[in-house]
Amino acid sequence: MRPMSGYTFTAYFENEVLRKRPYLKKEWCIRVCEKPLRVESQENNRFRLWGEIEELEGRVLHVVTLPDKTTIHNAFPDRGFKR
């Protein structure tokens, strides 16, 4: 895990998420964590956060964090997000 302005990323994020979605930027994930449109708790004490990313043509990015809300585990564009 490498820190980035107080945030870290799991090995899964570094090795799998970025490999499958090379267009994603860590900065976008951090932006969602800092200014989410919505936050929900998930099983295993993880959190789901959604945020609009202008650089993704205004689409919503879904970010999953570990319980500390600063360790980012997964991220993907959420086509089914309802405002």
C-alpha positions in Angstrom: 0.0 0.0 0.0 1.3 3.4 -1.0 0.1 6.5 0.9 -1.4 9.4 -1.2 -2.5 12.5 0.7 -3.6 10.4 3.7 -5.1 7.6 1.6 -3.7 4.2 1.0 -4.7 1.5 -1.6 -4.9 -2.2 -1.1 -2.8 -4.6 -3.0 -6.1 -5.7 -4.7 -6.6 -2.2 -5.9 -3.0 -1.7 -7.1 -2.7 -5.1 -8.8 -6.2 -5.9 -10.1 -8.4 -2.8 -10.2 -5.9 -0.6 -12.0 -4.9 -3.5 -14.3 -8.6 -4.0 -15.3 -9.4 -0.3 -15.5 -6.2 1.5 -16.4 -8.2 4.7 -17.2 -9.0 5.2 -13.4 -7.0 7.7 -11.5 -6.3 7.4 -7.8 -7.0 11.1 -7.5 -10.6 10.5 -8.6 -11.1 7.9 -5.9 -9.8 10.3 -3.2 -12.1 13.0 -4.5 -15.1 10.7 -4.1 -14.0 9.8 -0.6 -13.6 13.5 0.3 -16.9 14.7 -1.3 -19.2 11.8 -1.8 -22.7 12.1 -3.3 -23.8 9.1 -1.1 -22.2 6.8 1.5 -23.5 3.4 2.6 -22.1 0.8 4.9 -21.5 -2.6 3.5 -20.9 -6.1 4.9 -17.5 -6.7 6.4 -17.5 -3.1 7.8 -16.5 -1.7 4.4 -18.1 1.5 2.9 -19.5 2.3 -0.5 -19.1 5.8 -1.7 -20.3 7.4 -4.9 -19.2 10.6 -6.5 -19.5 12.4 -9.9 -16.3 12.6 -11.9 -16.3 15.3 -14.5 -13.3 13.7 -16.3 -15.5 10.6 -16.8 -18.0 12.6 -18.8 -19.9 13.3 -15.5 -20.4 9.6 -14.8 -20.5 8.4 -11.2 -17.6 6.5 -9.7 -18.3 3.9 -7.1 -15.5 3.5 -4.5 -15.2 0.8 -1.8 -13.1 1.4 1.2 -12.0 -0.6 4.2 -13.5 0.3 7.6 -11.1 3.3 8.1 -12.6 5.0 5.0 -9.1 6.0 3.9 -7.9 2.6 2.5 -9.4 2.3 -1.0 -10.1 -1.3 -2.1 -12.1 -1.1 -5.3 -13.5 1.5 -7.8 -15.6 1.3 -10.9 -18.0 3.5 -12.9 -21.5 2.9 -11.7 -23.9 2.9 -14.6 -26.9 2.0 -12.4 -26.4 4.8 -9.8 -29.8 6.6 -9.1 -29.6 10.2 -8.0 
